[in-house]
Amino acid sequence: MALLLVLPLGACAESPPITMDRSAGAGLAPSSTAVDSERLYVRFSPPGEPITLQGGQRTTRLLIDADADAQTGMRYESTGQALGVDLEIQISPAQADGSPGVGAAAWAWGSDHRKIRLSHSEIGFIFTPSYAARDFEARIDRALSPEVQRRLGSTVRTLGSTQRVRVRVAQMDRDGRELWASGVMEASAPPAGVRAPSGVIPSRAPGSVRVVSHNVLHASPGKDPGEFVRMYRALEPHVILVQEWDGYSGEMLAAWFNERVPIDGTWSAVAHQSERAGVAVVSRLPVREALTEPIEAPGGNWPVRFVGAVVESDAGPMLVGSMHLKCCGSAGSPEDERRVHETRAINAFVQRAMDERGIGMCVLGGDLNLVGSRPPLDVLRAGLDADGSDLETAGAVVVGDTWRHTWTDDRSLFTPGRLDWMVYSGSSQRETSAFVLETRGLSRGALSRTGLRQNDSRASDHLPVVADFVPRR
């Protein structure tokens, strides 16, 4: 019988975490795995055209032999290589008829062949990128909560109770046949531990402009303002680009901020002409001009959810804009095509506005719903900088973490992903700091100093994306 070793919760993990997020530079070679004291990491590269993993056309299976022992867990053998699968994760999990579903699911097996269903949040499963690609990276927590440990019982090998681990990644057709497999990847595992949250909110550089982009989930600040008030006070932004603040005019938004977030200066707001669009620019920098003309794009019967403003900074006028692109779909879907049309229309609008006003600085942000392909982001950025180059993307990393996800919902079938982005004119501005505010990653001291509470950022399913900019001299 394989015994479950209870992890030393609260113990300090000495080894630094592995950085895997592709946008920060991969930490592993293609088709490889590694383990540190906190997590298992896997990198895999299916051949062929870029694919979307969640909601894709095939099921991707991560088969994990947590103790490198083919005699424990579920016996799995292919091409002469045997695994004892203790944990299986399926992305676009196979349905009863074999067709791929949406999201991700996981199962654990005991030596008594008992199969236990787990959610992605219970094992801390996350992968990147959320859009179609050829190369993916994933990670899984080694520590399990006491409640999950009790459910698994004593016959399940976990990642916390092992010295070696084997992983195989495979993609299946609806008949259960392998279309591709990585082969078996193996890694040694150091003693498991849990690192106490250690994140802090980066200080804003002198003379910089702090911009926040935040999808606030169906105008939640109007119903339960407390968490949002604490976050915005702690961040002290100059400009906030909001999405899903439905039903509010610019005057109503300005009144909300002036009453509840009285940072130096007076807040003003520019909202979309349709209050149902939910996008707005809120600023304590002077607003020189509101850019609220409707933007139309093919493929839809409603205006593009974008609104802009020209604000006055110490370095001169800056065009800022908030957007919320069409949700859902996968690569090549009608929803994905709609996102491309929307960003093409936004790009043309912003280009014209900057040229007509002679503005060289811009910051655009919002919920791009980047779950299909990457082109919507690249079309948005294309040629918009003052020197004719593409806008740069803010390199926001989650505080207290090494990854860049901006959306998370423990109850959803979908895993956390990077749906929210901020882009800026790099020829005229320099990014001095960029981060994603996840209050559960802040240290006790950081929470105390800022007046934040551990779960404040979970007031919305989107996390605030923050970036500071100074002019290039």
Secondary structure per residue as TSV (DSSP state, phi and psi in degrees):
chain	resnum	aa	ss	phi	psi
A	1	M	-	360.0	131.0
A	2	A	-	-86.0	126.1
A	3	L	-	-94.2	142.3
A	4	L	-	-82.9	124.4
A	5	L	-	-94.8	121.0
A	6	V	-	-70.6	130.4
A	7	L	-	-71.5	148.9
A	8	P	-	-77.8	78.0
A	9	L	T	-58.4	131.9
A	10	G	T	94.0	-11.1
A	11	A	-	-70.6	152.4
A	12	C	-	-93.6	125.6
A	13	A	-	-86.2	122.8
A	14	E	-	-81.7	-34.7
A	15	S	S	-72.2	142.4
A	16	P	-	-69.4	148.2
A	17	P	-	-68.3	151.2
A	18	I	-	-78.9	132.0
A	19	T	-	-91.0	121.2
A	20	M	-	-120.0	-19.0
A	21	D	-	-56.2	124.1
A	22	R	G	-58.1	-35.0
A	23	S	G	-70.9	-14.0
A	24	A	G	-101.7	-1.6
A	25	G	-	101.4	120.7
A	26	A	-	-66.3	144.2
A	27	G	S	-96.3	-7.2
A	28	L	S	-128.5	154.6
A	29	A	-	-71.1	159.8
A	30	P	S	-55.8	144.0
A	31	S	S	49.5	67.1
A	32	S	E	-150.1	169.1
A	33	T	E	-140.0	157.5
A	34	A	E	-152.7	159.6
A	35	V	E	-136.1	130.1
A	36	D	-	-112.1	-169.1
A	37	S	S	-67.6	-18.7
A	38	E	S	-108.3	-32.4
A	39	R	E	-146.5	159.6
A	40	L	E	-99.6	137.3
A	41	Y	E	-122.8	141.6
A	42	V	E	-137.4	136.2
A	43	R	E	-122.5	131.7
A	44	F	E	-143.5	150.3
A	45	S	-	-136.4	86.8
A	46	P	-	-62.3	142.4
A	47	P	S	-74.2	166.7
A	48	G	S	95.6	-161.4
A	49	E	S	-70.5	155.7
A	50	P	-	-55.9	140.5
A	51	I	B	-128.6	155.6
A	52	T	-	-95.3	127.3
A	53	L	S	-75.5	-50.0
A	54	Q	T	-86.3	128.1
A	55	G	T	73.8	24.0
A	56	G	-	-88.0	-171.7
A	57	Q	S	-95.3	1.2
A	58	R	S	-147.8	159.9
A	59	T	E	-92.4	128.4
A	60	T	E	-102.1	127.7
A	61	R	E	-114.5	129.1
A	62	L	E	-104.6	111.2
A	63	L	E	-103.1	117.0
A	64	I	E	-118.0	117.2
A	65	D	E	-96.3	95.5
A	66	A	T	-68.7	-18.8
A	67	D	T	-122.8	13.8
A	68	A	S	51.3	39.1
A	69	D	-	-130.6	113.9
A	70	A	T	-70.9	-8.2
A	71	Q	T	-91.5	-7.6
A	72	T	S	-110.0	155.9
A	73	G	S	75.1	-154.4
A	74	M	E	-88.9	125.9
A	75	R	E	-69.1	127.6
A	76	Y	E	-138.4	126.6
A	77	E	E	-136.2	132.7
A	78	S	E	-153.3	138.1
A	79	T	T	47.9	39.4
A	80	G	T	79.4	2.7
A	81	Q	E	-108.5	121.5
A	82	A	E	-102.1	137.8
A	83	L	E	-125.0	148.7
A	84	G	E	-102.9	93.2
A	85	V	E	-74.8	114.3
A	86	D	S	-93.3	-24.9
A	87	L	E	-144.3	130.1
A	88	E	E	-122.8	133.4
A	89	I	E	-117.1	130.2
A	90	Q	E	-114.8	128.1
A	91	I	E	-103.1	131.2
A	92	S	S	55.1	62.1
A	93	P	-	-59.8	145.9
A	94	A	B	-65.6	132.6
A	95	Q	-	-87.9	-178.8
A	96	A	T	-57.7	-34.7
A	97	D	T	-90.4	5.5
A	98	G	S	90.7	-11.6
A	99	S	-	-72.1	149.4
A	100	P	B	-72.2	136.8
A	101	G	-	-94.3	-149.8
A	102	V	S	-122.5	160.0
A	103	G	S	76.0	-149.8
A	104	A	E	-144.0	152.3
A	105	A	E	-143.8	159.6
A	106	A	E	-141.5	153.1
A	107	W	E	-138.9	145.4
A	108	A	E	-115.5	147.7
A	109	W	E	-121.7	136.6
A	110	G	B	-94.9	169.9
A	111	S	T	-67.6	-14.2
A	112	D	T	-90.1	11.4
A	113	H	-	68.7	14.0
A	114	R	-	-72.5	134.1
A	115	K	E	-110.4	125.7
A	116	I	E	-122.2	124.4
A	117	R	E	-79.3	136.7
A	118	L	E	-130.1	154.4
A	119	S	-	-93.1	161.7
A	120	H	T	-62.1	-33.1
A	121	S	G	-71.2	-29.7
A	122	E	G	-69.6	-23.1
A	123	I	G	-112.6	6.6
A	124	G	T	62.9	36.9
A	125	F	-	-82.4	132.2
A	126	I	E	-151.3	146.4
A	127	F	E	-138.0	164.5
A	128	T	E	-143.0	147.8
A	129	P	-	-86.1	169.0
A	130	S	S	-80.6	-17.4
A	131	Y	S	-97.9	174.0
A	132	A	-	-63.0	135.8
A	133	A	B	-156.7	174.5
A	134	R	S	-102.8	-17.0
A	135	D	-	-129.8	127.7
A	136	F	E	-129.8	153.3
A	137	E	E	-131.7	142.3
A	138	A	E	-138.9	158.5
A	139	R	E	-144.3	155.8
A	140	I	E	-139.1	136.5
A	141	D	E	-68.2	141.1
A	142	R	S	-84.2	-31.0
A	143	A	-	-83.0	136.4
A	144	L	-	-118.6	147.4
A	145	S	-	-66.4	155.1
A	146	P	H	-54.8	-35.4
A	147	E	H	-64.6	-43.6
A	148	V	H	-67.6	-39.5
A	149	Q	H	-59.8	-40.2
A	150	R	H	-64.6	-40.1
A	151	R	H	-63.2	-38.0
A	152	L	H	-73.4	-32.0
A	153	G	-	77.0	-166.3
A	154	S	T	-94.5	-1.9
A	155	T	T	-102.4	2.2
A	156	V	B	-102.2	125.1
A	157	R	-	-76.1	133.6
A	158	T	-	-116.6	168.3
A	159	L	G	-68.5	-15.5
A	160	G	G	-85.5	-7.1
A	161	S	G	-119.7	39.9
A	162	T	-	-141.8	158.0
A	163	Q	S	-111.0	-21.5
A	164	R	E	-137.9	150.4
A	165	V	E	-138.5	145.2
A	166	R	E	-121.7	144.0
A	167	V	E	-137.1	139.2
A	168	R	E	-133.1	133.3
A	169	V	E	-112.1	132.8
A	170	A	E	-141.2	151.8
A	171	Q	E	-118.2	135.9
A	172	M	E	-119.5	150.0
A	173	D	-	-88.4	179.5
A	174	R	T	-70.6	-11.1
A	175	D	T	-95.3	5.6
A	176	G	S	84.0	9.6
A	177	R	-	-87.6	143.4
A	178	E	E	-73.9	125.9
A	179	L	E	-90.5	-28.3
A	180	W	E	-162.6	148.5
A	181	A	E	-146.8	151.2
A	182	S	-	-83.8	-15.4
A	183	G	-	82.9	170.5
A	184	V	-	-84.9	126.1
A	185	M	E	-107.6	139.5
A	186	E	E	-132.0	145.9
A	187	A	E	-150.0	152.6
A	188	S	E	-86.5	154.9
A	189	A	-	-124.6	126.0
A	190	P	-	-74.2	171.3
A	191	P	-	-54.1	141.0
A	192	A	-	-82.5	150.1
A	193	G	-	-161.0	172.6
A	194	V	-	-123.5	126.1
A	195	R	-	-87.4	130.6
A	196	A	-	-66.6	144.4
A	197	P	-	-53.2	134.3
A	198	S	-	-132.0	6.4
A	199	G	B	-71.1	152.6
A	200	V	-	-134.2	156.4
A	201	I	-	-82.0	119.1
A	202	P	-	-59.2	141.7
A	203	S	-	-71.3	149.1
A	204	R	-	-83.8	131.5
A	205	A	-	-66.0	144.5
A	206	P	T	-55.9	134.8
A	207	G	T	80.9	1.3
A	208	S	-	-89.7	159.0
A	209	V	E	-105.9	124.8
A	210	R	E	-97.9	124.9
A	211	V	E	-117.6	134.8
A	212	V	E	-119.1	136.4
A	213	S	E	-115.8	131.5
A	214	H	E	-150.8	120.4
A	215	N	E	-85.1	117.9
A	216	V	-	-98.1	8.4
A	217	L	T	62.5	84.8
A	218	H	T	54.4	49.7
A	219	A	T	56.2	35.3
A	220	S	H	-56.9	-34.4
A	221	P	H	-60.4	-26.4
A	222	G	H	-73.5	-22.1
A	223	K	H	-100.0	-41.9
A	224	D	-	-134.5	84.5
A	225	P	-	-76.8	-18.7
A	226	G	H	-52.4	-52.4
A	227	E	H	-63.9	-40.1
A	228	F	H	-68.4	-40.2
A	229	V	H	-60.0	-46.2
A	230	R	H	-63.7	-41.5
A	231	M	H	-65.1	-46.9
A	232	Y	H	-68.7	-34.3
A	233	R	H	-66.2	-40.5
A	234	A	H	-68.7	-35.6
A	235	L	H	-79.5	-28.8
A	236	E	-	49.6	56.5
A	237	P	-	-77.7	159.5
A	238	H	S	-89.1	-34.7
A	239	V	E	-136.1	137.4
A	240	I	E	-123.2	124.9
A	241	L	E	-99.6	112.3
A	242	V	E	-109.9	151.1
A	243	Q	E	-132.5	153.3
A	244	E	S	64.0	22.1
A	245	W	-	-91.0	66.5
A	246	D	T	-69.8	150.9
A	247	G	T	80.8	7.3
A	248	Y	-	-115.3	133.6
A	249	S	-	-83.3	171.8
A	250	G	H	-60.3	-39.9
A	251	E	H	-63.8	-39.9
A	252	M	H	-67.0	-39.9
A	253	L	H	-65.5	-43.9
A	254	A	H	-60.2	-41.0
A	255	A	H	-64.2	-40.2
A	256	W	H	-60.2	-47.0
A	257	F	H	-71.2	-40.8
A	258	N	H	-66.0	-30.1
A	259	E	H	-79.3	-38.5
A	260	R	H	-107.6	-21.7
A	261	V	-	-128.3	67.2
A	262	P	-	-79.9	64.6
A	263	I	-	-74.9	162.4
A	264	D	S	-47.3	132.0
A	265	G	S	98.5	179.9
A	266	T	-	-116.6	133.4
A	267	W	-	-80.7	141.2
A	268	S	E	-130.9	163.0
A	269	A	E	-143.7	145.6
A	270	V	E	-122.2	118.4
A	271	A	E	-113.5	159.5
A	272	H	-	-60.5	149.5
A	273	Q	S	-58.2	-33.8
A	274	S	S	-94.8	115.5
A	275	E	G	-64.2	-19.3
A	276	R	G	-73.0	-16.8
A	277	A	G	-67.4	-33.5
A	278	G	-	78.3	3.3
A	279	V	-	-101.7	142.5
A	280	A	E	-159.0	157.7
A	281	V	E	-111.9	122.6
A	282	V	E	-115.2	128.3
A	283	S	E	-141.6	140.9
A	284	R	S	-102.8	1.1
A	285	L	S	-82.3	148.0
A	286	P	-	-58.6	132.9
A	287	V	E	-91.7	113.5
A	288	R	E	-80.9	-33.7
A	289	E	E	-156.9	137.0
A	290	A	E	-92.5	136.9
A	291	L	E	-114.4	87.6
A	292	T	-	-117.0	9.6
A	293	E	-	-60.4	137.4
A	294	P	-	-61.7	140.3
A	295	I	-	-113.0	124.9
A	296	E	-	-104.3	149.5
A	297	A	-	-143.1	146.9
A	298	P	T	-66.0	155.3
A	299	G	T	94.2	8.0
A	300	G	-	-155.9	160.2
A	301	N	S	-107.9	24.6
A	302	W	S	-143.3	156.2
A	303	P	-	-65.9	154.5
A	304	V	-	-64.9	136.7
A	305	R	S	-82.1	83.4
A	306	F	E	-144.6	140.9
A	307	V	E	-145.1	144.2
A	308	G	E	-130.9	171.3
A	309	A	E	-155.8	151.2
A	310	V	E	-101.6	117.3
A	311	V	E	-111.7	154.1
A	312	E	E	-97.4	116.7
A	313	S	E	-108.5	171.9
A	314	D	T	-61.2	-24.7
A	315	A	T	-91.4	-1.5
A	316	G	E	120.7	-175.6
A	317	P	E	-68.3	143.6
A	318	M	E	-134.5	131.0
A	319	L	E	-89.2	125.2
A	320	V	E	-122.1	147.2
A	321	G	E	-148.6	145.6
A	322	S	E	-117.0	137.6
A	323	M	E	-139.4	157.5
A	324	H	E	-141.9	103.4
A	325	L	-	-81.5	165.5
A	326	K	-	-55.4	138.2
A	327	C	-	-89.8	167.8
A	328	C	-	75.3	-173.0
A	329	G	-	82.1	-177.4
A	330	S	-	-136.4	-176.8
A	331	A	T	-57.9	128.6
A	332	G	T	82.3	-1.1
A	333	S	S	-75.4	164.1
A	334	P	H	-56.9	-35.9
A	335	E	H	-64.9	-40.0
A	336	D	H	-67.5	-41.4
A	337	E	H	-62.7	-37.6
A	338	R	H	-62.2	-40.0
A	339	R	H	-62.4	-39.0
A	340	V	H	-62.9	-45.2
A	341	H	H	-61.0	-41.7
A	342	E	H	-63.6	-45.8
A	343	T	H	-70.2	-31.2
A	344	R	H	-63.7	-41.0
A	345	A	H	-69.3	-39.4
A	346	I	H	-64.7	-43.7
A	347	N	H	-57.0	-47.0
A	348	A	H	-64.2	-39.8
A	349	F	H	-63.8	-47.5
A	350	V	H	-66.3	-41.4
A	351	Q	H	-59.0	-45.6
A	352	R	H	-65.0	-42.6
A	353	A	H	-63.7	-40.4
A	354	M	H	-70.3	-41.7
A	355	D	H	-63.8	-44.8
A	356	E	H	-65.8	-27.8
A	357	R	H	-105.3	-2.6
A	358	G	T	65.5	37.1
A	359	I	-	-96.5	135.8
A	360	G	-	-110.0	-4.7
A	361	M	-	-120.1	134.7
A	362	C	E	-148.2	151.8
A	363	V	E	-136.8	122.7
A	364	L	E	-121.4	140.7
A	365	G	E	-155.0	166.5
A	366	G	E	153.9	-169.8
A	367	D	E	-89.4	102.6
A	368	L	-	-87.4	-6.4
A	369	N	-	47.2	51.0
A	370	L	-	-81.8	71.8
A	371	V	S	-114.2	1.5
A	372	G	S	-107.8	-90.1
A	373	S	-	-120.2	169.4
A	374	R	S	-81.9	-24.1
A	375	P	H	-48.4	-35.8
A	376	P	H	-54.6	-39.7
A	377	L	H	-66.5	-44.1
A	378	D	H	-71.1	-35.1
A	379	V	H	-65.5	-40.1
A	380	L	H	-58.7	-41.5
A	381	R	H	-81.1	-21.2
A	382	A	T	-58.5	117.4
A	383	G	T	65.6	13.9
A	384	L	-	-84.8	-11.9
A	385	D	S	-72.6	159.1
A	386	A	T	-62.8	-26.4
A	387	D	T	-92.3	9.2
A	388	G	S	87.8	-3.3
A	389	S	S	-84.1	174.3
A	390	D	-	-76.2	150.4
A	391	L	-	-63.8	150.8
A	392	E	E	-90.7	154.5
A	393	T	E	-97.8	134.7
A	394	A	-	-67.5	131.9
A	395	G	-	-88.0	59.2
A	396	A	-	-76.8	121.1
A	397	V	E	-107.6	143.3
A	398	V	E	-62.8	130.4
A	399	V	T	-61.4	136.3
A	400	G	T	75.7	12.8
A	401	D	S	-143.2	-179.6
A	402	T	S	-120.0	3.2
A	403	W	-	-109.6	178.5
A	404	R	-	-127.6	23.5
A	405	H	-	-67.8	148.0
A	406	T	-	-125.3	-8.6
A	407	W	B	-126.7	136.2
A	408	T	-	-156.5	136.3
A	409	D	-	-148.6	107.3
A	410	D	T	-60.3	-24.2
A	411	R	T	-88.7	-9.9
A	412	S	S	-82.2	155.8
A	413	L	S	-71.2	-22.3
A	414	F	S	-87.7	143.7
A	415	T	-	-80.2	163.4
A	416	P	-	-56.3	147.8
A	417	G	B	-152.2	166.7
A	418	R	-	-94.9	91.8
A	419	L	-	-101.1	-22.1
A	420	D	E	-106.5	134.0
A	421	W	E	-135.4	157.0
A	422	M	E	-133.6	132.4
A	423	V	E	-125.6	153.3
A	424	Y	E	-152.7	163.1
A	425	S	-	-81.9	102.9
A	426	G	T	-75.1	-17.5
A	427	S	T	-73.6	-24.6
A	428	S	T	-114.1	-12.4
A	429	Q	E	-133.7	154.5
A	430	R	E	-124.1	132.4
A	431	E	E	-79.3	121.2
A	432	T	E	-98.6	-22.3
A	433	S	E	-161.1	145.8
A	434	A	E	-153.1	135.0
A	435	F	E	-158.5	163.9
A	436	V	E	-111.4	125.6
A	437	L	-	-82.4	108.8
A	438	E	-	-119.7	103.3
A	439	T	G	-65.9	-22.0
A	440	R	G	-71.9	-11.9
A	441	G	G	-96.3	-0.9
A	442	L	B	-82.0	146.0
A	443	S	-	-69.6	163.7
A	444	R	H	-58.6	-41.5
A	445	G	H	-63.4	-41.2
A	446	A	H	-65.4	-40.3
A	447	L	H	-62.2	-43.6
A	448	S	H	-65.2	-44.2
A	449	R	H	-66.2	-33.4
A	450	T	H	-96.2	-9.7
A	451	G	T	76.3	12.4
A	452	L	-	-84.7	160.6
A	453	R	-	-114.6	157.4
A	454	Q	T	-56.7	-37.4
A	455	N	T	-104.1	15.1
A	456	D	G	-57.9	-41.6
A	457	S	G	-70.4	-11.6
A	458	R	G	-86.1	10.4
A	459	A	G	-65.3	-22.2
A	460	S	S	-128.8	160.3
A	461	D	S	-78.9	-8.7
A	462	H	B	-106.6	141.0
A	463	L	-	-93.9	146.5
A	464	P	-	-65.2	132.4
A	465	V	E	-101.4	128.6
A	466	V	E	-127.0	137.2
A	467	A	E	-146.6	143.5
A	468	D	E	-112.4	137.8
A	469	F	E	-131.2	140.1
A	470	V	E	-124.0	152.7
A	471	P	E	-71.3	146.4
A	472	R	-	-77.9	134.9
A	473	R	-	-99.4	360.0
